């Protein structure tokens, strides 16, 4: 691990130990936030699954009605119909607060029903379109739940990156620096102890003379 060694001193050792305690405390806080976010994701999953099932069930009904309508008109007629009739859905991206979290979501405003004019259409087509229209609000709610799910998932990944950085970079560096300073201080103390013994012996030998 290549990094600049700290200046060995008691103050440096104290500072490194304080840093180690601080980062371990930060790691614990981030881990708690990560775990709480994971619990929120787990609570959202059943809601999201139910929303998806509801949307897919309604779209399946609309799909069956559309197939029945297609069987009563030629593809060419539907092609001509699609060229002149433009039903639209009014939606808007806006800030949404869901489960206590603010994020960019989709808000459903309404739909404009098509005017068929001179075209004679089977009633199944109206049923299919009505089924799709009535499902738009559920679709927007499902999309917002998915946005919330992926927003929380991204937050969990961010928390995990912070934990990994503390575990794999910051704490090892601080521990290694503290070990280096402690060993250097111990070595200096041993040298000072030996120096004092040598000086005392020299003084004793001079005193005997």
Secondary structure, DSSP 8 states (H G I E B T S, - for coil): ---------HHHHHHHHHHHHHHHHHHHHHHHHHHHHHHHHHHHHHHHHHHHHHHHHHHHHHHHHHHHHHTTS-HHHHHHHHHH---EEEEEEEEEEETTEEEEEEEEEEEE----TT----HHHHHHHHHHHHHHHHHHHHHHHHHHHHHHHHHHHHHHHHHHHIIIIIHHHHHHHHHHHHHHHHHHHHHHHHHHHHHHHHHHHHHH-
